[in-house]
Amino acid sequence: MRDSLALSVLVLAVAGAANAQTKFTMSGKCGKPDVQQAVPAADAPGHLMTLAQGKCTPVIAAEIGGSPSKEATFTEHGEVKGDSGHVWGMYVDTLANGEKVYYRYESTAALKGGTLSTMQNKWQIEGGTAKLKGIKGQGTCSGKAAADGGLDFECQGEYALPK
């Protein structure tokens, strides 16, 4: 009985620790993509398949596991139909201590004249490096086009560090 009580306390403690989520917010700027391609789908005017990669910098840095975001790279593929787009991608956040956090995202976008106007996305943390290996999390972002052809964004979410 005593062993099963100790085991029950241990299970509850582990379950509580596994559910401990740290909430955070951040904002940043992504420059115009360094690599950007669009190929007509050929089934209808204005239907394109896209591929892009670029860099982002924090304005208000997220702090993950005690280290702030320093810079990031995004790589994405998508589909544009007229004035709307749907994009899937990876965002690799490099922290000040050199560790990385890997985010997978799915975005919807509104375009004006073929140019990004606004976007919203949902993201999930897929993992990280060093002490962040096994990190999990989720959240959302919203953004609007910047004058330089890039994107200004704000995000909120939560994460749980591995034990």
C-alpha positions in Angstrom: 0.0 0.0 0.0 2.8 2.4 0.9 4.6 1.7 -2.4 1.5 2.3 -4.4 0.9 5.6 -2.6 4.4 6.7 -3.3 3.9 5.6 -7.0 0.7 7.6 -7.1 2.4 10.7 -5.8 5.2 10.3 -8.3 2.8 9.9 -11.2 0.8 13.0 -10.2 4.1 15.0 -9.8 5.3 13.9 -13.3 1.9 14.6 -14.8 1.8 18.1 -13.3 5.3 18.8 -14.5 4.6 17.6 -18.0 1.6 20.0 -18.2 3.6 23.0 -17.0 3.3 25.5 -19.9 5.2 28.8 -20.1 3.3 31.5 -22.0 5.1 34.0 -24.1 4.6 36.8 -26.6 7.0 38.1 -29.2 7.1 40.4 -32.3 9.5 40.6 -35.2 10.3 41.6 -38.7 11.0 39.3 -41.6 12.8 40.8 -44.5 11.9 40.3 -48.2 12.7 36.6 -48.9 16.3 35.9 -50.0 14.9 33.1 -52.2 11.4 33.4 -53.8 9.9 31.5 -56.6 6.4 31.3 -58.0 5.3 28.9 -60.7 1.9 29.1 -62.5 -0.3 26.1 -61.7 -1.6 26.5 -65.3 -5.2 25.6 -64.4 -6.5 29.1 -63.9 -5.2 32.7 -64.1 -3.7 33.8 -60.7 -3.1 30.3 -59.4 0.5 29.9 -58.3 2.7 27.5 -56.4 5.3 29.3 -54.3 8.6 28.6 -52.5 10.4 31.1 -50.3 13.2 31.4 -47.7 14.4 34.4 -45.7 15.5 35.8 -42.4 13.7 37.4 -39.4 14.8 39.4 -36.4 13.0 39.9 -33.2 11.6 43.3 -32.1 10.4 42.0 -28.8 12.3 38.7 -28.4 10.7 35.6 -27.1 12.6 34.1 -24.2 12.8 30.3 -24.4 14.3 28.4 -21.5 16.0 31.5 -20.2 17.6 32.7 -23.5 16.1 35.3 -25.8 15.6 34.9 -29.6 18.4 36.4 -31.6 17.6 35.6 -35.3 15.5 33.2 -37.3 15.2 31.7 -40.8 11.9 30.7 -42.4 11.5 28.2 -45.3 8.0 27.8 -46.8 6.0 26.5 -49.7 2.5 27.7 -50.6 -0.4 28.2 -53.0 -1.8 31.5 -54.2 -5.3 31.7 -55.8 -6.1 35.3 -56.7 -6.1 37.4 -53.6 -5.6 34.7 -51.0 -2.8 32.4 -50.1 -2.1 29.3 -48.0 1.5 28.6 -46.8 3.2 25.8 -44.9 6.6 26.2 -43.5 9.4 25.9 -40.9 10.7 28.7 -38.7 14.1 28.0 -37.1 14.7 30.3 -34.2 18.3 30.7 -33.0 18.6 31.9 -29.4 21.3 34.1 -27.9 22.9 31.0 -26.3 23.2 29.3 -29.8 20.4 26.8 -29.2 17.7 26.4 -31.8 13.9 25.9 -31.6 12.0 24.4 -34.6 8.5 25.7 -35.3 6.2 24.3 -38.0 3.4 26.7 -39.2 0.4 26.9 -41.5 -0.6 30.4 -42.6 -3.4 32.0 -44.5 -2.8 35.3 -46.3 -4.7 38.1 -47.9 -3.1 39.7 -50.9 -3.7 43.0 -52.7 -2.6 43.2 -56.3 -0.5 40.1 -55.9 1.3 41.4 -52.9 1.0 40.3 -49.3 -1.3 42.5 -47.2 -2.0 40.5 -44.0 -1.5 37.0 -42.6 -2.5 34.7 -39.7 -1.0 31.4 -38.7 -1.0 28.6 -36.2 2.3 27.1 -35.2 3.7 24.2 -33.2 7.1 23.7 -31.7 8.5 20.5 -33.2 11.7 20.4 -31.1 15.0 22.0 -30.4 18.7 21.5 -29.9 20.8 20.8 -26.7 18.7 21.3 -23.5 15.7 22.2 -25.7 15.6 18.9 -27.5 12.0 17.6 -26.9 10.5 21.0 -26.3 6.8 21.2 -27.3 4.4 24.2 -27.8 1.8 25.9 -29.9 0.4 29.3 -30.6 -0.6 31.8 -33.2 0.8 34.8 -35.1 -0.6 37.6 -37.1 1.2 40.0 -39.4 1.0 42.7 -42.0 3.1 43.7 -45.0 6.1 46.0 -44.3 7.0 48.8 -46.7 10.3 47.0 -47.6 8.5 44.0 -49.0 8.9 42.0 -45.7 6.5 41.2 -42.9 5.9 42.7 -39.4 4.4 40.0 -37.0 3.2 39.4 -33.5 2.9 36.0 -31.9 1.7 34.5 -28.7 1.8 30.9 -27.4 3.1 28.5 -24.8 5.8 25.9 -24.5 6.8 23.1 -22.2 10.5 22.3 -21.7 11.6 18.6 -21.7 12.2 17.1 -18.3 
